[in-house]
Every structure is written in structure tokens, then in C-alpha cells.
Amino acid sequence: MKEGIHPDYHKVVFHDSATGTEWVSRSTLTSKETKTVDGEELPLVRLDISAESHPFWTGKLRELDSDGRIDRFRRRYGRAKSEK
């Protein structure tokens, strides 16, 4: 392997913001934020979604938008016709 052309591969703490789950893995990602795990200071990488919280992997559906497309259409355009 050539010297100096590969990124630094080190331990990192990943934090899933949706579930609060944390795990240590190896990665080339870095962060200014750190966390101490087993006496070792590691970079903390925050994730919005991971396999712990993604509906495909968990089998649970999360409802992000409670209004359907028809409800939004009626709310937008239904009033305009009734006022005329």
C-alpha cells in the first residue's frame, strides 16, 4: 500500500438522532465533537437516520405527514371556489 494516499481510518462513535442509539465502528469520517468511550476519546458522528431507525430495516412505518394530498388540495383550492 502506498504511503500518504489513503485517508485516516480510525474508531468513531455513531449516534442515531432518531433513536438515541450509539455504536463504535471504524470509519474515515471525522468530527470536532468527541465522546469518551472506554477511556478513549473518539470523534462523534451524528446521523439523522440509520438501520436502527429506517422503516425499511425496522419494519415499522413512521407517519411523517398526517395530511394526505387530497386534503391539502381541498384546503388550498376548496376555499377559493366557495368565495366566488
PyMOL commands that set and color helices and strands:
alter all, ss='L'
color gray80, all
select helices_A, chain A and resi 55-58+69-83
alter helices_A, ss='H'
color red, helices_A
select strands_A, chain A and resi 10-16+22-27+34-37+40-47
alter strands_A, ss='S'
color yellow, strands_A
deselect
rebuild
show_as cartoon
